[in-house]
Amino acid sequence: MRQSLSLFNTLTRRVEPVVPIAEGEISLYTCGPTVYNFAHIGNLRTFLFQDLLKRTFQAAGYRVRHCMNITDVEDKIIRDSQADLPAVASNQDRHSAMKALTDRFTAIFLEDLGTLQVLQADYLPKATDYIPEMIRLVQALEVKGLAYVRDGSVYYRIAGLPQYGCLAHLDREGMQAGASVDADEYERDSVTDFVLWKAAKPGEPSWDSPWGPGRPGWHIECSAMGMELLGPRVDIHSGGVDLIFPHHENEIAQSEGCLGHRWVNHWVHGEFLMVEGQKMAKSLGNFFTLRDLVARGVDPIALRYAIQSNHYRKVLNFSFEGLRAAENALKRIRAFRKRMEGQGQAGGGPWAEALDPLVRLDQARQAFWSAMADDLNTPEALAAIFTLISDLNAQDDHVALTHSERGSVLAFLDETDAVFAAWPHEAANLEAEVEGLIEARRAAKAGKNWAEADRLRDQLKAMGIILEDRKDGSSGWRKA
Ligand SMILES: [Zn+2]
């Protein structure tokens, strides 16, 4: 039975049912990382919210086709990767230096997602693999009169698109017609024509194009990859609230300018994260990556839970106290699971207030799904689980649940774990951990990070896991 789900749509500013374009299937595009540094927990909050979104649709009975791009050419990547190269470096050397930096941080990023039990996307395109598609898209916009060339760069003419500003709800009066901006990131008070293709500057890697050597702007990357891999109509496009303007506004301009019809039905954005009530900043000493927290002994799944137990559209105040509360909440669910996995003890006789556990279970399931269906209301969904735990623990103390009742409760825990990925069956827990480490090792090898690959192999060995590298390049494993 497929559950209908509603989400807040930034376009309309209303919670609206998601009606799939193709029956039973959701196409989902999420803006991926710009791979020049470690992701911080603010970035990871967005990826964890998107994982929750994807898993909720899957658990509700939909097939999800998910595309997440890897931005591996962009202003900051070029700044950081080219700093040590001599002025006379060849274009090939410049590309190699950029690739070395982005391969390294792509592998690290995928490893972090694995540690957090984030499901991998079906498509994980790198921007540099889609340069011809980007050039074709810019050409199509030129043909439609929505792009113009100036000094080897190509700009989008925002005055040419009536719906420009629809996502960020911009006041069209305030737009500066004719002015243009070259930077990928800018503020909404300087709404101007934006760059699609940037003419090469000295010291930058470049590609040949009909406009001379250059490189894509950041915004065109997502439009080109999204349309190429998910098609001309997409159910859901998502990112952090900081991407609404200019990035997503400009994606709409590019894609809809080319297609001539609506591209994405639902735009869904996750809120910021604060740390102990303050904006996260390196200068304040409250800037954390996943690795920083793991080094302090934080369980990554407790971090996952701490983030996902807050509603995605509320600013999250991350704190170490909150992490401890998350650890305790998880302990409670896991202890209950263990109790239900046991045989149960003979009860102390009839209990006057006893209710049929299956009735309570049914109430909990309904409460869980109506909360998740209402814009992913995780605090309420989790409250339904904790109410069930209190009720059934009390009941089990008096009259032990039968084997079949326990089985039904465990099935519900599996159903909810498919969404939260935090209270698996213990055997499944080990399996998930091992699979995560194997995936991380594969990513490390792909990124030629041999030291990391060896470290992961040793970690698996210490867990008593024997790896079997197969001829086809995949890896199997067994317990020693
Ligand atoms: Zn994007």
Residues whose N, C-alpha, C, O or C-beta is under 5 A from the ligand:
A	BS01	ZN	C31 C222
